[in-house]
């Protein structure tokens, strides 16, 4: 009867909410040495499923330090392997969840590689963005409860601009097929190829955000199933060297660092179930507000470079990531 249907739906919703508590995952990915780099100087020691050991050179106090995450991908992990562990989260968008996936790390550590792929794309090297959209199409076509088109929006968030928050959905593009997605991604690739300097600027100064909206069938209660996913290639997390960056450049870099720590603060506050979540402290967190709450699932890909030169950024990146990951443990304990 109608009454039992409503009960059943309420029970499902209740279970969904229970599932979501403390739903923050952190995956670490180690970039391989690039052609021409000597691999004898690696700072990355043993890796197993969820642990990574970093070897610190004598200059930084010789020794080693271990970090634990939900998953660690070594330098030989393929794009397909990385995606297959991300896929369940992406699919949950079709069940009406809001999902946020971030790529975090210093410039050059592989964030864009994970999210978009390398400059010369082959089918094997497609990144999470492409694979996610492709997957969403595939399942939407099979299932009768979600509808095409998906609405897709790309946006660069520049924190240096003092203007108000950019309208996040101003450029929503309806897409109905993988072909259209490839075209959309190709446009992104062309824009990226414009100049190497522009690309460096992009990667160090702004957060690049791909948003996907999914609409589904009407539930018996009259509510419409809606899911939303943000795929965010964050600005480089490197700290600014004050002797090198001056004026506007320095200001910009400080804004970026501020927005990244604002993101960390929001995630901490959420996990501690704090009554005040400081979303308004940065444009990034303002934009993601609806996708970073109790009803949302969050995944952070933390990227590190294996070079000895990068050790100090590697350690601060992993410490930031551990702060985000510890949040999950905190929330899990509260639930028990
Ligand atoms: P970021 O976005 O963090 O600045 P990129 O994704 O641009 O870094 O990576 C820097 C360089 O390293 C690029 O040439 C990229 O193709 C390469 N690279 C990054 N990750 C990998 C990987 N997992 N396998 C092979 N090459 C990679």
Boltz pocket constraint, residues with backbone or C-beta under 6 A from the ligand:
constraints:
  - pocket:
      binder: B
      contacts: [[A, 30], [A, 31], [A, 32], [A, 34], [A, 75], [A, 77], [A, 105], [A, 106], [A, 107], [A, 108], [A, 109], [A, 110], [A, 111], [A, 112], [A, 113], [A, 114], [A, 117], [A, 118], [A, 119], [A, 203], [A, 303]]
      max_distance: 6.0
